[in-house]
Structure formats: C-alpha cells, structure tokens
Amino acid sequence: WIGELITEKRIGNGISLLILAGIIAALPRLVQNAIVNYTPADLYTYILFLFIAIATIIGVVFISEGQRNIPVHYARQGGGRAVGAAQSHLPLRVNTAGVIPIIFAISILIFPQTVAQFFVSGSGWTAELALFVSELFGNQLFYGILYFVLVFGFTYFYTAVIFHPHKVAENLQRQGGFIPGIRPGKETEEYIAKTMSRLVFVGAVFLGGVAILPLIVQLVTNSQSLVVGGTGLLIVVAVAIDIAKQIEAQVTLHEYNRV
C-alpha cells in the first residue's frame, strides 16, 4: 500500500524506494562495525575497500546507463514518393535484464541448501547426501563459480524473454524505418540480434561480477567486516537514477507549464 501510494505521488517507483530505504537503513550498522573493528594495521585494507566500493559504483552507473544507439532512418513520403529521410536511433541497453538474473540465481542456490537442512540430521544415504550438499555449497570457490555461471546464463535467458529482435525489425519495417546499409526484414533482425548478443555478453559478465563481488572483496581484503554488496549497490544506483530522471521530467514539465 505504501509503495503504491509513493508511486501515485510520482516520487518514484514505490516498491523500489522501499527496498532502497531498507538497504540504506543497514548502512549505519555496517559503518559502526567497521569503526569498532578498525586497527591501525587495517589502514591499507580500509583504503583498498574504499577504492573497490567507488570503482563498483562507477561501474554500476556506467553499465546501468550504457546503451548502443543504432542509427535509423525513416523515409518521408510526399506526393506518393519518398522525398527525404528523418533520422533517429534505436537504443539497445547493455543491462536489459536488470537485477532479475541475480534474483533467479539466488533462488536456485538457496533451494538445495534449504532442502539439505531437513535431512542433514537424519541417517542413511539421505543424511550423507545432505551433508555433502551443505559442505559443497559452503565452499566459497564452488559457490562463487556456480553463482557467476547462473547469473551469466539467466542474463541471456531473461533478455531473450523480454527482447525480441524479429518484432523490433517488423516494427521498423512497418513504420518505414531502416538501418543504413542493412536491408529491412530478416537482415535487420539478424543485425539487431547480433548487436544485442554482444551487449548482453558485457552485461552478463558485469552482473556475474556484481553478484560475486562480496566474495571477491573478502578474498582481496581478507576482512569479514568489510563487505560491498554488489546487488545492493545495483539497486541503489538504479533507483537513484530513476528518481533523478523523474525529478528532471517534473522540473521540465513545470517549466513548460510556466511558459
């Protein structure tokens, strides 16, 4: 209800803002733990952690806003014949899938561990299998590799679900649009699919890196108290960018109304 109310007031996406508030609310405790556990010998570790956090934020902003603009020309009709062409572009985002692949991957990883907890205290082969699963997923190297692979795969899968090159090509052809040097129809569809595949690869590698970032930070800094939540940063940056765009749109609309 609160989320819907926030959305209706055009302050931003209500659900996303509530998630953002939950993430930000946990920051004071993290900062407090870092201060309490600090010793002069940890100065290098803290500086390295700060550098990783800043670099991650910059990377998240860059990938979240990154897109490939494919030039598109639209033929103008005059007196039954083409008299010119209007220029536009087709934006293809690097991270089309958002954080959905990470959510899917976490669900897959949690399921076998949850099931194993019900059988680990029993006896027989089921208990042995449950113990094996618990120990296997407790191995950070195995967990990190599997997490990365799942996020990478789900990024391709979810992008294929929500983005359809053939529909984009059909809409362009129906509206009289074409990509310079590319024939309308099948050739345009193949070009868009190939370009999108390259962008998805970059986005998939990035999301996979963001997902296992806490494991990487702990490995590099050798500290359990300093953790960069890559997924949390991704949500925070995405919501912040969305709010900034909505505020900018409201300000622009207000200026137009004044004129």
C-alpha positions as CSV (number, residue, x, y, z in Angstrom):
1,W,0.0,0.0,0.0
2,I,2.8,2.4,0.9
3,G,4.7,1.5,-2.3
4,E,1.6,2.2,-4.4
5,L,1.0,5.5,-2.6
6,I,4.6,6.6,-3.3
7,T,4.2,5.6,-7.0
8,E,0.9,7.6,-7.3
9,K,2.6,10.7,-5.9
10,R,5.2,10.4,-8.8
11,I,8.1,10.4,-6.3
12,G,9.5,7.2,-8.0
13,N,8.7,3.5,-8.0
14,G,7.3,2.8,-4.6
15,I,8.5,-0.8,-4.2
16,S,12.0,0.1,-5.4
17,L,12.1,3.1,-3.0
18,L,11.1,0.8,0.0
19,I,13.9,-1.6,-1.0
20,L,16.3,1.3,-1.2
21,A,15.3,2.5,2.2
22,G,15.9,-1.0,3.7
23,I,19.4,-1.1,2.1
24,I,20.3,2.4,3.3
25,A,18.9,1.7,6.8
26,A,21.5,-1.1,7.2
27,L,24.4,1.3,6.3
28,P,24.9,2.9,9.8
29,R,25.4,-0.6,11.4
30,L,27.9,-1.5,8.8
31,V,29.8,1.7,9.3
32,Q,29.7,1.2,13.1
33,N,31.1,-2.3,12.8
34,A,33.9,-1.1,10.5
35,I,34.8,1.7,13.1
36,V,34.7,-0.7,16.0
37,N,36.8,-3.3,14.3
38,Y,39.4,-0.8,13.0
39,T,43.0,-1.1,14.0
40,P,46.0,0.9,12.5
41,A,47.2,-2.3,10.8
42,D,43.9,-2.4,8.8
43,L,44.5,1.0,7.2
44,Y,45.6,-0.5,3.9
45,T,42.6,-2.8,3.9
46,Y,40.2,0.0,4.5
47,I,41.7,2.1,1.7
48,L,41.5,-0.8,-0.7
49,F,37.9,-1.4,0.3
50,L,37.0,2.2,-0.3
51,F,38.7,2.1,-3.7
52,I,36.7,-1.1,-4.6
53,A,33.5,0.5,-3.5
54,I,34.0,3.7,-5.5
55,A,35.0,1.7,-8.6
56,T,32.0,-0.5,-8.2
57,I,29.6,2.4,-8.0
58,I,31.2,4.0,-11.1
59,G,30.9,0.6,-13.0
60,V,27.3,0.2,-11.9
61,V,26.3,3.6,-13.2
62,F,28.2,3.1,-16.4
63,I,26.6,-0.3,-17.2
64,S,23.1,0.7,-15.9
65,E,23.1,3.7,-18.2
66,G,25.1,2.2,-21.1
67,Q,23.4,1.7,-24.4
68,R,24.2,1.3,-28.1
69,N,22.4,3.7,-30.3
70,I,21.8,2.1,-33.7
71,P,21.1,4.8,-36.4
72,V,17.6,4.5,-38.0
73,H,16.3,6.4,-41.0
74,Y,12.6,6.9,-41.7
75,A,11.6,7.6,-45.3
76,R,9.4,10.7,-45.7
77,Q,6.5,10.5,-48.2
78,G,5.4,13.4,-50.3
79,G,3.1,13.2,-53.3
80,G,3.2,9.4,-53.2
81,R,7.0,9.2,-53.4
82,A,9.9,9.4,-51.0
83,V,11.3,12.9,-50.7
84,G,13.8,12.5,-47.8
85,A,14.6,10.7,-44.6
86,A,14.1,11.6,-40.9
87,Q,16.9,10.3,-38.7
88,S,16.5,8.7,-35.3
89,H,18.1,5.9,-33.4
90,L,17.3,2.5,-31.8
91,P,18.6,2.3,-28.3
92,L,19.9,-1.1,-27.1
93,R,20.7,-1.3,-23.4
94,V,23.7,-3.1,-22.1
95,N,21.9,-4.3,-19.0
96,T,18.4,-5.0,-20.3
97,A,17.8,-7.7,-17.7
98,G,18.4,-5.5,-14.6
99,V,18.7,-7.4,-11.3
100,I,16.3,-10.2,-12.3
101,P,19.1,-12.7,-13.2
102,I,20.7,-12.3,-9.8
103,I,17.3,-12.9,-8.1
104,F,16.8,-16.1,-10.1
105,A,20.3,-17.3,-9.4
106,I,20.0,-16.7,-5.6
107,S,16.7,-18.7,-5.7
108,I,18.4,-21.7,-7.4
109,L,21.3,-21.6,-4.9
110,I,19.2,-21.4,-1.8
111,F,16.8,-24.3,-2.8
112,P,19.3,-27.2,-2.4
113,Q,20.7,-25.8,0.8
114,T,17.3,-25.4,2.3
115,V,16.3,-29.0,1.3
116,A,19.6,-30.3,2.7
117,Q,18.9,-28.8,6.2
118,F,15.8,-31.1,6.6
119,F,17.8,-34.3,6.0
120,V,21.3,-33.5,7.5
121,S,20.3,-34.6,11.0
122,G,18.8,-37.9,9.8
123,S,20.6,-41.1,9.0
124,G,21.4,-43.2,6.0
125,W,22.3,-42.1,2.4
126,T,19.9,-39.1,2.6
127,A,21.9,-37.6,5.5
128,E,25.2,-38.3,3.8
129,L,23.9,-36.6,0.6
130,A,22.6,-33.6,2.6
131,L,25.9,-33.3,4.4
132,F,27.7,-33.4,1.0
133,V,25.5,-30.7,-0.4
134,S,25.9,-28.5,2.7
135,E,29.7,-28.8,2.5
136,L,29.8,-28.3,-1.3
137,F,27.8,-25.1,-1.1
138,G,29.9,-24.0,1.9
139,N,32.9,-24.0,-0.4
140,Q,33.4,-20.4,-1.4
141,L,35.2,-21.2,-4.7
142,F,32.5,-23.6,-5.8
143,Y,29.7,-21.3,-4.6
144,G,31.2,-18.3,-6.4
145,I,31.8,-20.1,-9.7
146,L,28.3,-21.6,-9.7
147,Y,26.8,-18.2,-8.7
148,F,28.6,-16.5,-11.6
149,V,27.6,-19.1,-14.2
150,L,23.9,-19.0,-13.1
151,V,23.8,-15.2,-13.3
152,F,25.5,-15.3,-16.7
153,G,23.1,-17.8,-18.1
154,F,20.0,-16.2,-16.6
155,T,21.0,-12.8,-18.1
156,Y,20.9,-14.3,-21.6
157,F,17.7,-16.2,-20.8
158,Y,15.8,-13.3,-19.4
159,T,17.0,-10.9,-22.1
160,A,15.7,-13.4,-24.7
161,V,12.3,-13.5,-22.9
162,I,11.8,-9.7,-22.9
163,F,13.6,-8.6,-26.1
164,H,12.6,-9.9,-29.5
165,P,14.7,-8.8,-32.5
166,H,12.2,-10.0,-35.0
167,K,9.4,-7.8,-33.5
168,V,11.8,-4.8,-33.5
169,A,12.6,-5.4,-37.1
170,E,9.0,-5.8,-38.1
171,N,8.0,-2.6,-36.3
172,L,10.8,-0.7,-38.1
173,Q,9.7,-2.1,-41.5
174,R,6.1,-1.3,-40.7
175,Q,6.9,2.3,-39.8
176,G,9.1,2.8,-42.9
177,G,12.3,2.7,-40.9
178,F,15.6,1.1,-41.9
179,I,19.2,0.8,-40.6
180,P,21.6,2.4,-43.1
181,G,23.5,-0.3,-45.0
182,I,21.2,-3.1,-43.7
183,R,18.2,-4.5,-45.7
184,P,14.8,-4.4,-44.0
185,G,13.4,-7.6,-42.7
186,K,15.5,-10.7,-42.0
187,E,18.8,-9.0,-42.4
188,T,17.8,-6.2,-40.0
189,E,16.6,-8.8,-37.5
190,E,20.0,-10.7,-37.7
191,Y,21.9,-7.4,-37.3
192,I,19.9,-6.4,-34.2
193,A,20.2,-9.9,-32.7
194,K,24.0,-10.0,-33.3
195,T,24.5,-6.5,-31.8
196,M,22.3,-7.3,-28.8
197,S,24.2,-10.6,-28.2
198,R,27.4,-8.6,-27.8
199,L,25.8,-6.2,-25.4
200,V,24.3,-9.0,-23.4
201,F,27.7,-10.6,-23.0
202,V,29.1,-7.5,-21.5
203,G,26.0,-7.1,-19.2
204,A,26.1,-10.8,-18.2
205,V,29.8,-10.6,-17.2
206,F,29.1,-7.4,-15.3
207,L,26.1,-8.8,-13.4
208,G,28.1,-12.0,-12.6
209,G,30.9,-9.9,-11.2
210,V,28.5,-7.8,-9.2
211,A,26.9,-11.0,-7.8
212,I,30.2,-12.4,-6.5
213,L,31.6,-9.1,-5.5
214,P,31.3,-9.7,-1.7
215,L,33.3,-12.9,-2.1
216,I,36.0,-11.1,-4.1
217,V,36.2,-8.3,-1.6
218,Q,36.6,-10.7,1.3
219,L,39.3,-12.6,-0.6
220,V,41.2,-9.4,-1.5
221,T,40.8,-7.5,1.8
222,N,40.9,-10.7,4.0
223,S,38.2,-9.0,6.1
224,Q,34.8,-10.3,7.2
225,S,33.5,-6.9,8.5
226,L,34.0,-5.0,5.2
227,V,31.5,-6.2,2.6
228,V,30.5,-4.5,-0.7
229,G,27.0,-5.7,-1.6
230,G,27.1,-5.6,-5.4
231,T,23.4,-6.3,-5.7
232,G,22.5,-3.7,-3.2
233,L,24.6,-1.1,-5.0
234,L,23.0,-2.1,-8.3
235,I,19.5,-1.5,-6.8
236,V,20.6,1.8,-5.1
237,V,22.1,3.2,-8.2
238,A,19.2,2.1,-10.4
239,V,16.6,3.7,-8.1
240,A,18.7,6.9,-7.6
241,I,19.0,7.3,-11.4
242,D,15.2,6.6,-11.8
243,I,14.4,9.2,-9.2
244,A,16.7,11.8,-10.8
245,K,15.1,11.3,-14.2
246,Q,11.6,11.7,-12.7
247,I,12.6,14.8,-10.9
248,E,14.2,16.2,-14.1
249,A,11.0,15.4,-16.0
250,Q,8.8,17.1,-13.4
251,V,11.0,20.2,-13.4
252,T,10.9,20.3,-17.2
253,L,7.1,19.9,-17.2
254,H,6.8,22.7,-14.6
255,E,8.9,25.0,-16.8
256,Y,6.8,24.3,-19.9
257,N,3.6,25.0,-17.9
258,R,5.0,28.3,-16.8
259,V,5.7,29.3,-20.4
